[in-house]
Amino acid sequence: MFSGTILGRLGSDPVVRTTPNGATVVNLNVAITGTGTDKVPTVWIQASAWGKTGELLEGQQKGDLVCLSGAFGVRVYDKDGVPVQSITLNVASFSYLPNGRAHGSGSQPAQSLQTPETPGAPEQSNDALPF
């Protein structure tokens, strides 16, 4: 299992769903693009935020700049009979970032949030960290 942080813009408004057992999940499509003059293609990450983390991300909108941290995975599915893979992220924490767009009462300063419970997220231990 790999974990890390991504910085990108939402490609669409968050999609809120409720599971049959009542858990809330918010699905996000995040676009990560290269910087400078490099012709790097856009990489799309399919992110899922559960519970309180998801509820707090509901207010984001298409085009918002987000910083998400969590566990990466790969989803495999068939598209027209061809196997396709997509990168997924199970969000454990996120930061609100100023994004240069007028947004209600204005841009918010960067603010980090980590929720104690994220159902479905793997438990992580700091024992293996080299620092």
BAPAKE-608798 format. One line per field, with one value per atom (N, C-alpha, C): residue in one letter; chain; x negated, y negated, z. Coordinates in nm, 4 decimals, padded with zeros to 6 digits. Layout:
REM BAPAKE-608798
r <- a:...
c <- A:...
xx <- X:...
yy <- Y:...
zz <- Z:...
//
This chain:
REM BAPAKE-608798
r <- m:m:m:f:f:f:s:s:s:g:g:g:t:t:t:i:i:i:l:l:l:g:g:g:r:r:r:l:l:l:g:g:g:s:s:s:d:d:d:p:p:p:v:v:v:v:v:v:r:r:r:t:t:t:t:t:t:p:p:p:n:n:n:g:g:g:a:a:a:t:t:t:v:v:v:v:v:v:n:n:n:l:l:l:n:n:n:v:v:v:a:a:a:i:i:i:t:t:t:g:g:g:t:t:t:g:g:g:t:t:t:d:d:d:k:k:k:v:v:v:p:p:p:t:t:t:v:v:v:w:w:w:i:i:i:q:q:q:a:a:a:s:s:s:a:a:a:w:w:w:g:g:g:k:k:k:t:t:t:g:g:g:e:e:e:l:l:l:l:l:l:e:e:e:g:g:g:q:q:q:q:q:q:k:k:k:g:g:g:d:d:d:l:l:l:v:v:v:c:c:c:l:l:l:s:s:s:g:g:g:a:a:a:f:f:f:g:g:g:v:v:v:r:r:r:v:v:v:y:y:y:d:d:d:k:k:k:d:d:d:g:g:g:v:v:v:p:p:p:v:v:v:q:q:q:s:s:s:i:i:i:t:t:t:l:l:l:n:n:n:v:v:v:a:a:a:s:s:s:f:f:f:s:s:s:y:y:y:l:l:l:p:p:p:n:n:n:g:g:g:r:r:r:a:a:a:h:h:h:g:g:g:s:s:s:g:g:g:s:s:s:q:q:q:p:p:p:a:a:a:q:q:q:s:s:s:l:l:l:q:q:q:t:t:t:p:p:p:e:e:e:t:t:t:p:p:p:g:g:g:a:a:a:p:p:p:e:e:e:q:q:q:s:s:s:n:n:n:d:d:d:a:a:a:l:l:l:p:p:p:f:f:f
c <- A:A:A:A:A:A:A:A:A:A:A:A:A:A:A:A:A:A:A:A:A:A:A:A:A:A:A:A:A:A:A:A:A:A:A:A:A:A:A:A:A:A:A:A:A:A:A:A:A:A:A:A:A:A:A:A:A:A:A:A:A:A:A:A:A:A:A:A:A:A:A:A:A:A:A:A:A:A:A:A:A:A:A:A:A:A:A:A:A:A:A:A:A:A:A:A:A:A:A:A:A:A:A:A:A:A:A:A:A:A:A:A:A:A:A:A:A:A:A:A:A:A:A:A:A:A:A:A:A:A:A:A:A:A:A:A:A:A:A:A:A:A:A:A:A:A:A:A:A:A:A:A:A:A:A:A:A:A:A:A:A:A:A:A:A:A:A:A:A:A:A:A:A:A:A:A:A:A:A:A:A:A:A:A:A:A:A:A:A:A:A:A:A:A:A:A:A:A:A:A:A:A:A:A:A:A:A:A:A:A:A:A:A:A:A:A:A:A:A:A:A:A:A:A:A:A:A:A:A:A:A:A:A:A:A:A:A:A:A:A:A:A:A:A:A:A:A:A:A:A:A:A:A:A:A:A:A:A:A:A:A:A:A:A:A:A:A:A:A:A:A:A:A:A:A:A:A:A:A:A:A:A:A:A:A:A:A:A:A:A:A:A:A:A:A:A:A:A:A:A:A:A:A:A:A:A:A:A:A:A:A:A:A:A:A:A:A:A:A:A:A:A:A:A:A:A:A:A:A:A:A:A:A:A:A:A:A:A:A:A:A:A:A:A:A:A:A:A:A:A:A:A:A:A:A:A:A:A:A:A:A:A:A:A:A:A:A:A:A:A:A:A:A:A:A:A:A:A:A:A:A:A:A:A:A:A:A:A:A:A:A:A:A
xx <- -00.0849:00.0000:-00.0893:-00.0613:-00.1355:-00.0507:-00.1141:-00.0410:-00.1182:-00.0477:-00.1114:-00.0133:-00.0584:00.0198:00.0233:00.1388:00.1522:00.2035:00.1683:00.2138:00.2689:00.3958:00.4569:00.5893:00.6546:00.7837:00.8956:01.0117:01.1276:01.1770:01.1965:01.2460:01.3966:01.4624:01.6084:01.6463:01.7719:01.8188:01.8156:01.7907:01.7914:01.9275:01.9240:02.0462:02.0628:02.1751:02.2021:02.2940:02.2553:02.3366:02.3475:02.4530:02.4716:02.4829:02.4040:02.4075:02.5340:02.5713:02.6908:02.6855:02.5638:02.5550:02.5474:02.5644:02.5720:02.4425:02.3320:02.2039:02.2021:02.1443:02.1325:01.9969:01.9981:01.8744:01.8853:01.7789:01.7739:01.6667:01.7050:01.6124:01.5673:01.4362:01.3751:01.2883:01.2911:01.2008:01.1000:00.9722:00.8687:00.7731:00.7513:00.6590:00.5250:00.4186:00.2829:00.2121:00.1635:00.0977:-00.0466:-00.1293:-00.2684:-00.2786:-00.3957:-00.4185:-00.5237:-00.5285:-00.6301:-00.5973:-00.7031:-00.6857:-00.6793:-00.6915:-00.6839:-00.5462:-00.5417:-00.4153:-00.3735:-00.3556:-00.3177:-00.1657:-00.1169:00.0289:00.0896:00.2156:00.2883:00.3127:00.2896:00.3175:00.4417:00.5362:00.6598:00.6558:00.6888:00.6957:00.8412:00.8925:01.0279:01.0154:01.0600:01.0458:01.1804:01.1757:01.2939:01.2651:01.3571:01.3442:01.4673:01.4433:01.5499:01.5815:01.7049:01.7451:01.7288:01.6766:01.6626:01.5709:01.4649:01.3756:01.4536:01.5341:01.6156:01.7164:01.7802:01.8795:01.8157:01.6925:01.6244:01.5807:01.5624:01.5226:01.6410:01.7638:01.8834:01.8937:01.8468:01.8618:01.7658:01.6708:01.5763:01.6482:01.5894:01.6517:01.5505:01.6028:01.5193:01.4209:01.2926:01.1895:01.1164:01.1695:01.1029:00.9703:00.8723:00.7420:00.7493:00.7103:00.7166:00.5841:00.5535:00.4381:00.4926:00.4786:00.5362:00.4261:00.4371:00.3409:00.4163:00.3529:00.4156:00.3447:00.4163:00.3617:00.4011:00.3013:00.3256:00.3620:00.4375:00.4729:00.4925:00.5228:00.5504:00.6835:00.7701:00.8988:00.8911:00.9273:00.9253:01.0689:01.1024:01.2366:01.2296:01.3380:01.3455:01.4166:01.3585:01.4220:01.4249:01.5426:01.5601:01.4782:01.4737:01.4026:01.2522:01.2021:01.0584:01.0339:00.9406:00.9111:00.8468:00.8975:00.8485:00.8126:00.7075:00.6676:00.6781:00.7207:00.7221:00.6635:00.6007:00.5399:00.6464:00.6504:00.7470:00.6738:00.7424:00.6883:00.7979:00.7726:00.8640:00.8189:00.8916:00.8500:00.8566:00.7445:00.7380:00.7369:00.6790:00.6748:00.6648:00.6943:00.6883:00.6601:00.6256:00.6046:00.6881:00.7520:00.8163:00.7056:00.7092:00.6068:00.6705:00.6027:00.6527:00.6352:00.7365:00.7274:00.7387:00.7349:00.7369:00.8716:00.9775:01.1109:01.1967:01.2856:01.3814:01.4734:01.4921:01.5656:01.6499:01.7716:01.8564:01.7979:01.7435:01.6890:01.5418:01.4850:01.3444:01.2636:01.1374:01.0485:01.0185:01.0027:00.9687:00.8190:00.7569:00.6157:00.6006:00.4804:00.4560:00.4848:00.5617:00.6012:00.6042:00.5356:00.5261:00.6303:00.6790:00.7765:00.7462:00.7468:00.7336:00.8396:00.9182:01.0243:00.9771:01.0190:00.9704:01.0243:01.1438:01.2026:01.2332:01.1768:01.2070:01.2375:01.3681:01.4034:01.3468:01.2932:01.2406:01.0956:01.0424:00.9031:00.8148:00.7011:00.6128:00.5491:00.5257:00.4585:00.3119:00.2567:00.1179:00.0399:-00.0813:-00.1684:-00.2898:-00.3353:-00.4537:-00.5819:-00.5714:-00.6874:-00.7869:-00.7382:-00.8262:-00.8862:-00.8522:-00.9044:-01.0501:-01.1338:-01.2765:-01.3091:-01.2132:-01.2428:-01.1555
yy <- 00.1175:00.0000:-00.1235:-00.2165:-00.3413:-00.4538:-00.5474:-00.6652:-00.7877:-00.8965:-01.0191:-01.1336:-01.2424:-01.3656:-01.4123:-01.4597:-01.5162:-01.6589:-01.7386:-01.8764:-01.8914:-01.9270:-01.9394:-02.0132:-02.0220:-02.0906:-01.9903:-02.0188:-01.9322:-01.9452:-01.8317:-01.8309:-01.8368:-01.8159:-01.8230:-01.8475:-01.8842:-01.9005:-01.7657:-01.7647:-01.6386:-01.5694:-01.4359:-01.3548:-01.2875:-01.3171:-01.2640:-01.1430:-01.0345:-00.9132:-00.8626:-00.7887:-00.7246:-00.5748:-00.4970:-00.3514:-00.2973:-00.1723:-00.1142:-00.1131:-00.1092:-00.1092:-00.2508:-00.3534:-00.4910:-00.5697:-00.5119:-00.5837:-00.6801:-00.7975:-00.8978:-00.8847:-00.8874:-00.8877:-00.9980:-01.0735:-01.1794:-01.1408:-01.1368:-01.1023:-01.2297:-01.2382:-01.3559:-01.3130:-01.3901:-01.3697:-01.4835:-01.4506:-01.5523:-01.5456:-01.6601:-01.6708:-01.7232:-01.6513:-01.6941:-01.7207:-01.8431:-01.8796:-01.9196:-01.9073:-01.9484:-02.0995:-02.1471:-02.2906:-02.3315:-02.4594:-02.5102:-02.4783:-02.4611:-02.4399:-02.2925:-02.2044:-02.0606:-02.0244:-01.9381:-01.8908:-01.7623:-01.7729:-01.6574:-01.6418:-01.5204:-01.5028:-01.5130:-01.5492:-01.5565:-01.4157:-01.3976:-01.2708:-01.2913:-01.1993:-01.2072:-01.1066:-01.1522:-01.0674:-01.0636:-00.9430:-00.9252:-00.9137:-01.0144:-01.0159:-00.9902:-00.9215:-00.8946:-00.9390:-01.0153:-01.0612:-01.0129:-00.9432:-00.8817:-00.9613:-00.9481:-01.0038:-01.1546:-01.1999:-01.3427:-01.4109:-01.3422:-01.3996:-01.4296:-01.3338:-01.3537:-01.4659:-01.4705:-01.5755:-01.7139:-01.7274:-01.8565:-01.8941:-01.7958:-01.8227:-01.8489:-01.8270:-01.8450:-01.9851:-02.0870:-02.2249:-02.2680:-02.1829:-02.2188:-02.2199:-02.2888:-02.3009:-02.2714:-02.2426:-02.2208:-02.3364:-02.3045:-02.4061:-02.4422:-02.4031:-02.4349:-02.3607:-02.4281:-02.3689:-02.2935:-02.1656:-02.0843:-02.0118:-01.9889:-01.9091:-01.7928:-01.6708:-01.5523:-01.4533:-01.3924:-01.2904:-01.1636:-01.0494:-00.9233:-00.8065:-00.6959:-00.5715:-00.5566:-00.5302:-00.5101:-00.3657:-00.3469:-00.2142:-00.2180:-00.1040:-00.0939:-00.0225:-00.0792:-00.0164:00.0373:00.1617:00.2240:00.2518:00.2120:00.2361:00.2519:00.3011:00.3180:00.1992:00.1488:00.0426:00.0917:00.1219:00.1762:00.3033:00.3894:00.5153:00.5071:00.3864:00.3678:00.3366:00.4096:00.3789:00.2406:00.1620:00.0268:00.0160:-00.0604:-00.0844:-00.2334:-00.2663:-00.4061:-00.4155:-00.5283:-00.5527:-00.6046:-00.5481:-00.5919:-00.6422:-00.7229:-00.7732:-00.7678:-00.6988:-00.6968:-00.8098:-00.9199:-01.0421:-01.0261:-01.0562:-01.0541:-01.1958:-01.2900:-01.4295:-01.5191:-01.6468:-01.7413:-01.8804:-01.9697:-02.1107:-02.1969:-02.2982:-02.4009:-02.4915:-02.5250:-02.6106:-02.7297:-02.8464:-02.9590:-02.9221:-02.9474:-02.9021:-03.0134:-03.1373:-03.2465:-03.2731:-03.2098:-03.2337:-03.2943:-03.3848:-03.4385:-03.3241:-03.3068:-03.1908:-03.2341:-03.2763:-03.3185:-03.4409:-03.4223:-03.5353:-03.5575:-03.4885:-03.5077:-03.3832:-03.3906:-03.2760:-03.2523:-03.1270:-03.0897:-03.0651:-03.0968:-03.0614:-02.9100:-02.8611:-02.7170:-02.6696:-02.5653:-02.5124:-02.3613:-02.2928:-02.1479:-02.0836:-01.9679:-01.8956:-01.7473:-01.6832:-01.5380:-01.4865:-01.3937:-01.3385:-01.2078:-01.1791:-01.0599:-00.9296:-00.9323:-00.8086:-00.8200:-00.7332:-00.7240:-00.5778:-00.5400:-00.4003:-00.3500:-00.2309:-00.1711:-00.2065:-00.3064:-00.3440:-00.2503:-00.2114:-00.1219:-00.1947:-00.1200:-00.1805:-00.1976:-00.3131:-00.3407:-00.3542:-00.3010:-00.3083:-00.3919:-00.4731:-00.5548:-00.4778:-00.3498:-00.2694:-00.2510:-00.2456:-00.2191:-00.3452:-00.4619:-00.5866:-00.6052:-00.6506:-00.6668:-00.7918:-00.8714:-00.9944:-01.0082
zz <- 00.0000:00.0000:00.0000:-00.0896:-00.0983:-00.0428:00.0252:00.0700:00.0268:00.0115:-00.0327:-00.0376:-00.0975:-00.1061:-00.2504:-00.2938:-00.4282:-00.4186:-00.5170:-00.5285:-00.6688:-00.6798:-00.8112:-00.8032:-00.9166:-00.9251:-00.9506:-00.8920:-00.9124:-01.0555:-01.1213:-01.2583:-01.2665:-01.1536:-01.1459:-01.0006:-00.9793:-00.8417:-00.7707:-00.6395:-00.5647:-00.5749:-00.5787:-00.5840:-00.4481:-00.3823:-00.2485:-00.2602:-00.1931:-00.1917:-00.0482:-00.0240:00.1059:00.0819:00.1548:00.1403:00.2057:00.1750:00.2377:00.3912:00.4489:00.5957:00.6531:00.5672:00.6148:00.6149:00.5696:00.5654:00.4469:00.4680:00.3620:00.2936:00.1596:00.0818:-00.0233:-00.0395:-00.1399:-00.2412:-00.3694:-00.4766:-00.5472:-00.5702:-00.6316:-00.7495:-00.8582:-00.9710:-00.9667:-00.9468:-00.9306:-01.0482:-01.1127:-01.2258:-01.1770:-01.2130:-01.1799:-01.3118:-01.3300:-01.4550:-01.4283:-01.5312:-01.5224:-01.5166:-01.4776:-01.4695:-01.5713:-01.6004:-01.6922:-01.8362:-01.9153:-02.0588:-02.0967:-01.9986:-02.0275:-02.0803:-02.1793:-02.2363:-02.1657:-02.0344:-01.9541:-01.9593:-01.9898:-01.9935:-01.8536:-01.8508:-01.7242:-01.6707:-01.5411:-01.4744:-01.3890:-01.4003:-01.3227:-01.2094:-01.0891:-00.9710:-00.9252:-00.9033:-00.8509:-00.6992:-00.6257:-00.4797:-00.4131:-00.2987:-00.2172:-00.0748:-00.0182:00.1204:00.1959:00.3073:00.3849:00.5101:00.5579:00.6873:00.6957:00.8090:00.8364:00.7345:00.6923:00.5918:00.4645:00.4198:00.3009:00.3171:00.4324:00.4571:00.4484:00.4958:00.4914:00.3501:00.2626:00.1243:00.0316:00.0807:-00.0019:-00.0612:00.0092:-00.0348:-00.1439:-00.1807:-00.2864:-00.4208:-00.5190:-00.6505:-00.7602:-00.8796:-00.9971:-01.0097:-01.0316:-01.0484:-00.9206:-00.8034:-00.6769:-00.6660:-00.6089:-00.5819:-00.4500:-00.4501:-00.3290:-00.3073:-00.1823:-00.1418:-00.0590:-00.1123:-00.0487:-00.0127:00.1045:00.1479:00.1831:00.1565:00.1896:00.1251:00.1132:00.0587:-00.0882:-00.1733:-00.3159:-00.3447:-00.4521:-00.4988:-00.6492:-00.7071:-00.8501:-00.8665:-00.9478:-00.9780:-01.1198:-01.1393:-01.2711:-01.3130:-01.4359:-01.4876:-01.6388:-01.6990:-01.8443:-01.9064:-02.0151:-02.0927:-02.2374:-02.2864:-02.4211:-02.4417:-02.3382:-02.3475:-02.3268:-02.3004:-02.2796:-02.1324:-02.0675:-01.9269:-01.9139:-01.8195:-01.7952:-01.6477:-01.6179:-01.4796:-01.4502:-01.3282:-01.2865:-01.1458:-01.1186:-00.9880:-00.8940:-00.7735:-00.6732:-00.5494:-00.4713:-00.3450:-00.2405:-00.1296:-00.0163:00.0767:00.0779:00.1460:00.2980:00.3641:00.5104:00.5663:00.4906:00.5344:00.4119:00.4307:00.3198:00.3729:00.2804:00.3149:00.2227:00.2785:00.1975:00.1459:00.0198:-00.0379:-00.1068:-00.1024:-00.1813:-00.3285:-00.4096:-00.5480:-00.6509:-00.6077:-00.7034:-00.7657:-00.7152:-00.7688:-00.6603:-00.6980:-00.6011:-00.5616:-00.4336:-00.3841:-00.2651:-00.2892:-00.1779:-00.1094:00.0110:00.0858:00.0555:-00.0439:-00.0798:-00.0532:-00.0875:-00.0700:00.0767:00.1114:00.2478:00.2553:00.3681:00.3822:00.3911:00.3611:00.3695:00.5107:00.5216:00.6518:00.6403:00.7280:00.7216:00.8118:00.7698:00.8491:00.8411:00.9544:00.9583:01.0532:01.0051:01.0884:01.1502:01.2735:01.3415:01.2844:01.2261:01.1764:01.0289:00.9490:00.8081:00.7789:00.7790:00.7567:00.6244:00.6258:00.5044:00.4790:00.5481:00.5286:00.6099:00.5518:00.6273:00.7440:00.8513:00.9660:00.9321:00.9726:00.9420:01.0715:01.0702:01.1867:01.1525:01.2477:01.2276:01.2602:01.2976:01.3367:01.2223:01.0987:00.9850:00.9245:00.9766:00.9213:00.9613:00.8682:00.8976:00.9763:01.0153:01.0903:01.2110
//
